[in-house]
Amino acid sequence: MKKRFLFITCEEAMHICNKSQYNESSKWEKFKLNIRLSWCKVTRAYFKRNTKLTNIVNKANTECLKTEERKTMEQEFQKELAKH
């Protein structure tokens, strides 16, 4: 089956949406995504949720554990698990 030139599937649109979230999509991909967004309710809903999630994560200012802290925590967990 021949792929369409401008029209993409929902799966492709979702993949491009994820890529554009991290600024990894090309202008052509963004253009095709915008065409899909203009008429597909499912893709629009996914795009909206994805954008909302990205904004929340960016605003959260979360701090991750350092590698040493994580290893220490894992060791303590294994010790406690061995006791039971």
C-alpha positions, -999 to +999 in steps of 0.1 A: +000+000+000+013+034-010+018+059+018+000+092+015+021+123+010+004+148+033-019+127+054-006+107+083-021+081+106-030+088+142+000+067+153+023+087+132+008+120+144+012+109+181+048+100+174+055+134+158+037+150+187+060+133+211+091+143+190+080+179+188+076+180+226+114+176+228+121+198+198+132+168+177+107+170+149+114+187+115+093+215+100+078+191+075+067+168+103+052+197+122+034+208+090+019+173+085+009+172+122-009+205+119-029+192+090-039+161+110-048+183+140-071+204+118-096+176+113-088+147+137-105+149+172-085+120+186-051+135+176-062+169+189-072+154+223-038+136+225-019+167+216-038+187+242-031+162+270+005+158+259+010+196+260-006+199+294+016+171+308+047+187+294+038+221+310+031+205+344+064+186+343+084+217+333+068+238+361+073+211+388+110+218+393+115+182+405+148+170+418+160+135+412+180+113+435+217+112+429+232+079+419+249+074+453+217+081+472+197+057+450+222+029+455+222+035+493+184+034+493+183+001+473+208-015+497+187-005+527+156-018+510+173-051+503+184-054+539+149-047+552+135-072+526+159-099+538+147-095+574+112-104+565 
